[in-house]
Amino acid sequence: MINEQQVREILGQLQDPFLHRTLEETNGIVNVSIKEEKNHVSVKVAIAKTNTPEQLQLQMKIVEKLKEAGASTVGIRFEELPTEVLERFRGKANEAESRDILSPLSTVKVIAIASGKGGVGKSTVSVNLAVSLARLGKKVGLIDADIYGFSVPDMMGIEEMPTVKNDRIYPVERKGVKVISMGFFVENNAPIIWRGPMLGKVLDQFFRDVEWGDIDYLLLDLPPGTGDVALDVHQALPTSKEIIVTTPHPTAAFVAARAGAMAVQTNHEVLGVIENMAWYESKTGEREYVFGKGGGQKLAEELRTDLLGQIPLGQPDWDNEDFAPSIYEENHPTGKIYLDIAQKVINKLE
Ligand SMILES: Nc1ncnc2c1ncn2[C@@H]1O[C@H](COP(=O)(O)OP(=O)(O)OP(=O)(O)O)[C@@H](O)[C@H]1O
């Protein structure tokens, strides 16, 4: 007959598969109970990241070890370690661990940019926010995960392709931002008709096989809506945060609220809302609210978050020498609004 002390000793020597520390060191043994009459052991274990292949491996190992020690049957439940514990280990992570985006020890701040529907300017906002973070001295990566409607390479005026060396994909660097887009891997702009699981796999590959190097921020331009890809991101990167883009019309905000509600449901912090196409400013400085008014503020209140900024209607001044059609210059009034939003994001996360 196995007793609680023995169970704790056995579990205590096994390692958390992500933190590479024993469960004793991580305080990962949450609960042990034994039903003596049936010789049944049930344990609750906390690890850095649940619902992963690594969890399954650990589960098998626990069953094997406890049965070896005399248990007839074993029941296991897993939960995630509290954020404070993860923070403590993140502080001690080695370089490889802190740079691996999928590791719970990663120090890369991941921000997914979402919208309730297409065409609200999510990609425009993503590229300008990425460039603005870089202008503020941050090392930034951008994934164009809008797999159906990738537009980031065109918006940033990217003409090169990523390089592949030793099975690693090296992103294209543009305006200080490392960029990967589905567009790089599709010939002749062919439409993509993949569904759910395939999309998740592509994203996973962007996290795993792309050599992001040393980055502080990774922005993800998500497909519009509340679809599978957003869920995949939340699942793969539990610490990811979200920014929701909406237009000012109250009904647009209503649709966007669904995207935000999902983030809230899955315990993902919504960093804030950006209202795009907020107004048209005439040469005399008068504002015309072409698409309505107040949607961004309303959405922010609904999601109990902040309105990070409002972007007016307009186009960047095109620079023919360094053509990046959707990117505003730093000293353009809208470029300054993006810088201000980027600063707010930094203040929230650092
Ligand atoms: N503030 C703005 N003023 C004027 N045009 C804008 C503004 N923001 C975006 N646009 C334009 O609106 C169109 C849609 O923008 P964008 O592709 O960024 O949206 P999206 O939400 O990412 O769309 P989708 O998700 O469907 O790809 C583009 O032609 C873009 O140039």
Residues whose N, C-alpha, C, O or C-beta is under 5 A from the ligand:
A	BS01	LIG	K117 G118 G119 V120 G121 K122 S123 T124 G149 P224 M277 I311 P312 L313 G314
